[in-house]
């Protein structure tokens, strides 16, 4: 009969031990007791379980030795546990401290709801921060890409890198071409036809010279070409003048 009572008491202590562990974790999440206070409570709870009794005696010296804590740390943190209603203890000089594990300490009635609300608030806050960070990164990335693209486009559009594009803006009409040519000292009316041919030639080549290089300054090109056009014109005239006058001989009568 005595053994059965002891067995029932042992089972009760084991059930209490598991229950109090779960209850303590819920309690400590809100109270923020500190790592030393949590360590001491778990140690005392284990001592109660090992002794099959919620009341037991143990000295602060023994606790500090087993947990590798100073006596001052043990004293300060057992007061924290006492003030939070987790344990009760009595001390006398020269005698080990009498401890009692309190099993029915209260939890806040809305504790679960508060935990859920806190977790939801934290999750929402983290999500908001992540969204803001992602948006900031995207804005920064897009801004950087736009800046690089604009720089690349400006670089491509510059006359140094795209002489053909710069040239297209300055290609003259035939009227402008001839009008400028007439302002040159080397101009002569006999050059009009050759100037028109030269204009067509450069247009067909995409306004490139005989070496395949873009003509970026068409006015200078005309100045440099005029002497050759004039010589060509004179050569043509000389050739026409040098054609012999072939006289027709009389047809002999048969």
Buried (B, 14 or more C-beta within 10 A) or exposed (E): EEEEEEEEEEEEBEEBBEEBEEBBEBBBEEBEBEEBBBBBBBBBBEBBBEEBEBEBBBBBEBBBEEBEBEEEBBBBBBEBBBEBEBBBBEEEEEEBBBBBBBEEBEEEEEBEEEBEEEEEEEEEEEEEEEEEEEEEEEEEEEEEEEEEEEEEEEEEEEEEEBBEEBBEEEBBEEEEBBEBBEEEEEBBEEBBEBBEEBBEEBEEEEBBBEEEEBBBEBBEBBBEBBEEBBEBBEEEEEEEEEEEEEEEEEEEEE
